[in-house]
Amino acid sequence: MPCDALAKRLANISQVYTQRAYMRPYGVAATLISVDSEFGPQLFKTDPAGYYIGYKGTAAGPKQQEALNHLEKKLRNKEHAEGDWTEVVELAITTLSTILSMDFKKGEIEIGIVGGPRADGKEGTSTAFRTLTEDEIDERLQAIAEKD
């Protein structure tokens, strides 16, 4: 099922439950991420009121607006984050680090990706979801430190 269709369906269900106060069990926002064979990477966010929209990058939580402002500056006038998966991961880490005003160590952060190098070491890219190892995270943290 395409990500946009799933987001629309979730939003429609949530909207029905907002019509009466006693029927509002879905009080959470959902972020949906997929890699579509036709449209490539997709990111959608739905809210309890039944609103859904596609994004280049998004955030949720107490510092949501600060994170969105940071991403907007970095991704302005771009179709998507440029570069390969390493640069996208570095943008995500930099955004978190900037918004939270802290530097991360490899054991303090978990990162999941779809795509990137195959985990088995063979040639090509993977289309499966996987989490980065601490060594891979440390490589990205070192690359960020070298850029600064």
BELHU-V537833 format. One record per residue. N is the residue number from 0. SS is DSSP state (alpha for helix, beta for strand, coil for the rest). NEAR is the number of other ideal C-beta (glycine too) atoms within 10 Angstrom. D_CENTER is the distance of its C-alpha to the mean C-alpha in Angstrom with 1 decimal. Layout:
n=N ss=SS near=NEAR d_center=D_CENTER
n=N ss=SS near=NEAR d_center=D_CENTER
This chain:
n=0 ss=coil near=7 d_center=19.0
n=1 ss=coil near=14 d_center=16.8
n=2 ss=alpha near=18 d_center=13.5
n=3 ss=alpha near=16 d_center=15.2
n=4 ss=alpha near=10 d_center=18.2
n=5 ss=alpha near=17 d_center=16.6
n=6 ss=alpha near=22 d_center=14.9
n=7 ss=alpha near=15 d_center=18.3
n=8 ss=alpha near=13 d_center=20.2
n=9 ss=alpha near=18 d_center=18.3
n=10 ss=alpha near=21 d_center=18.8
n=11 ss=alpha near=12 d_center=22.4
n=12 ss=alpha near=12 d_center=23.1
n=13 ss=alpha near=23 d_center=21.7
n=14 ss=alpha near=17 d_center=23.8
n=15 ss=alpha near=12 d_center=26.9
n=16 ss=alpha near=17 d_center=26.6
n=17 ss=coil near=15 d_center=26.5
n=18 ss=coil near=9 d_center=29.9
n=19 ss=coil near=8 d_center=31.7
n=20 ss=alpha near=7 d_center=30.9
n=21 ss=alpha near=6 d_center=32.1
n=22 ss=alpha near=10 d_center=29.7
n=23 ss=coil near=13 d_center=26.4
n=24 ss=coil near=9 d_center=24.9
n=25 ss=coil near=19 d_center=21.3
n=26 ss=coil near=10 d_center=20.4
n=27 ss=coil near=10 d_center=16.7
n=28 ss=coil near=17 d_center=13.6
n=29 ss=beta near=17 d_center=11.4
n=30 ss=beta near=13 d_center=7.8
n=31 ss=beta near=16 d_center=8.5
n=32 ss=beta near=15 d_center=7.0
n=33 ss=beta near=18 d_center=10.0
n=34 ss=beta near=13 d_center=12.0
n=35 ss=beta near=11 d_center=15.1
n=36 ss=coil near=8 d_center=18.4
n=37 ss=coil near=6 d_center=19.4
n=38 ss=coil near=12 d_center=16.5
n=39 ss=beta near=10 d_center=14.2
n=40 ss=beta near=15 d_center=10.4
n=41 ss=beta near=18 d_center=9.6
n=42 ss=beta near=17 d_center=7.1
n=43 ss=beta near=23 d_center=9.4
n=44 ss=beta near=19 d_center=10.1
n=45 ss=beta near=25 d_center=13.6
n=46 ss=coil near=19 d_center=15.9
n=47 ss=coil near=17 d_center=19.2
n=48 ss=coil near=14 d_center=21.3
n=49 ss=coil near=18 d_center=20.3
n=50 ss=coil near=12 d_center=18.3
n=51 ss=beta near=22 d_center=15.3
n=52 ss=beta near=12 d_center=13.8
n=53 ss=beta near=14 d_center=11.6
n=54 ss=coil near=15 d_center=9.4
n=55 ss=coil near=15 d_center=8.8
n=56 ss=coil near=18 d_center=6.2
n=57 ss=coil near=17 d_center=6.4
n=58 ss=coil near=19 d_center=7.5
n=59 ss=coil near=14 d_center=10.0
n=60 ss=coil near=8 d_center=13.1
n=61 ss=coil near=8 d_center=16.2
n=62 ss=coil near=15 d_center=15.1
n=63 ss=alpha near=13 d_center=12.7
n=64 ss=alpha near=10 d_center=15.0
n=65 ss=alpha near=14 d_center=15.4
n=66 ss=alpha near=20 d_center=11.7
n=67 ss=alpha near=17 d_center=11.7
n=68 ss=alpha near=13 d_center=15.0
n=69 ss=alpha near=19 d_center=13.9
n=70 ss=alpha near=20 d_center=11.1
n=71 ss=alpha near=11 d_center=13.8
n=72 ss=alpha near=9 d_center=16.3
n=73 ss=alpha near=16 d_center=14.6
n=74 ss=alpha near=16 d_center=13.5
n=75 ss=coil near=8 d_center=16.8
n=76 ss=coil near=4 d_center=18.7
n=77 ss=coil near=9 d_center=16.4
n=78 ss=coil near=8 d_center=15.2
n=79 ss=coil near=12 d_center=12.0
n=80 ss=coil near=19 d_center=11.3
n=81 ss=coil near=11 d_center=14.6
n=82 ss=coil near=11 d_center=15.8
n=83 ss=coil near=12 d_center=15.0
n=84 ss=alpha near=16 d_center=12.3
n=85 ss=alpha near=15 d_center=13.9
n=86 ss=alpha near=13 d_center=13.5
n=87 ss=alpha near=18 d_center=9.8
n=88 ss=alpha near=23 d_center=9.7
n=89 ss=alpha near=17 d_center=12.4
n=90 ss=alpha near=19 d_center=10.8
n=91 ss=alpha near=17 d_center=8.1
n=92 ss=alpha near=19 d_center=11.2
n=93 ss=alpha near=16 d_center=13.3
n=94 ss=alpha near=19 d_center=11.4
n=95 ss=alpha near=16 d_center=11.6
n=96 ss=alpha near=15 d_center=15.1
n=97 ss=alpha near=13 d_center=16.3
n=98 ss=alpha near=20 d_center=15.3
n=99 ss=alpha near=12 d_center=16.7
n=100 ss=coil near=7 d_center=19.5
n=101 ss=coil near=10 d_center=19.6
n=102 ss=coil near=11 d_center=19.6
n=103 ss=coil near=15 d_center=18.1
n=104 ss=coil near=11 d_center=20.1
n=105 ss=alpha near=16 d_center=19.1
n=106 ss=alpha near=9 d_center=19.9
n=107 ss=alpha near=10 d_center=18.0
n=108 ss=coil near=16 d_center=14.3
n=109 ss=coil near=9 d_center=12.7
n=110 ss=coil near=14 d_center=10.1
n=111 ss=beta near=10 d_center=9.4
n=112 ss=beta near=18 d_center=9.3
n=113 ss=beta near=15 d_center=10.7
n=114 ss=coil near=16 d_center=13.5
n=115 ss=coil near=18 d_center=15.1
n=116 ss=beta near=17 d_center=18.6
n=117 ss=coil near=14 d_center=20.2
n=118 ss=coil near=13 d_center=20.6
n=119 ss=coil near=6 d_center=24.3
n=120 ss=coil near=6 d_center=25.0
n=121 ss=coil near=8 d_center=26.2
n=122 ss=coil near=6 d_center=25.8
n=123 ss=coil near=7 d_center=23.0
n=124 ss=beta near=11 d_center=19.3
n=125 ss=coil near=15 d_center=17.9
n=126 ss=coil near=11 d_center=16.1
n=127 ss=coil near=10 d_center=15.6
n=128 ss=beta near=11 d_center=12.8
n=129 ss=beta near=16 d_center=13.9
n=130 ss=beta near=11 d_center=13.5
n=131 ss=coil near=20 d_center=14.7
n=132 ss=coil near=12 d_center=18.2
n=133 ss=alpha near=12 d_center=19.3
n=134 ss=alpha near=8 d_center=21.1
n=135 ss=alpha near=19 d_center=18.2
n=136 ss=alpha near=21 d_center=16.3
n=137 ss=alpha near=14 d_center=19.7
n=138 ss=alpha near=15 d_center=19.9
n=139 ss=alpha near=22 d_center=16.8
n=140 ss=alpha near=19 d_center=18.1
n=141 ss=alpha near=11 d_center=21.5
n=142 ss=alpha near=14 d_center=20.2
n=143 ss=alpha near=17 d_center=18.7
n=144 ss=alpha near=9 d_center=22.0
n=145 ss=alpha near=7 d_center=24.0
n=146 ss=alpha near=8 d_center=22.4
n=147 ss=coil near=5 d_center=23.4
